[in-house]
């Protein structure tokens, strides 16, 4: 009996150790899905370049799926041994060029931007998502949130007019089901513009959740929704 008892204790210790190791592999607490309105980006930069595929549709573009900690910090440049490989996402290229365009100069096919996103943010979530999964998951989340439809259904149009911050948040919350964080850009005239929308996602990259913490920053009470 004593021998069996010692084996049982060892098995329990091994189980606890394996659980501890698994918990340590999770190197972030949640994701931010960050979506950018290209109109405010182009308005602020005054020299907006488009991808070689042409001007993207007037829709929110993806700016990243960023792993984050509940204290508001995030891991950065996590795995230098996992470089971006464009061959791994060849089946996603057309969707990425449409939904995740780079609007930074010089204009290109998106590879430079996607490389930055994977190596700076994506590699920090390798415990949950490999490279192909990272981009495919982000595309799916963007489609699932459909921010532009949520806003336009509430009468909020990208027409250069200003709308209250509360109405923008309420429209997105009603459309998506979760509270967004709104980030603003300030143009040369000092107008507060709708720039980026943050939604929080669980560690599997599957479901939206209420944000454990919001980024720093604030917008004015009235926000311009610039044309594109």
GIGI-V299230 format. One record per helix or strand of 3 or more residues. SS is the DSSP state (h for helix, s for strand). FROM is the first residue (numbers start at 1). TO is the last residue. Records with the same first field share a line. If there is no record, write none. Layout:
SS = FROM-TO ; FROM-TO
This chain:
h = 2-25 ; 38-45 ; 86-99 ; 111-120 ; 122-125 ; 131-145 ; 147-153 ; 165-176
s = 30-37 ; 60-68 ; 162-164 ; 181-186 ; 192-201 ; 222-224
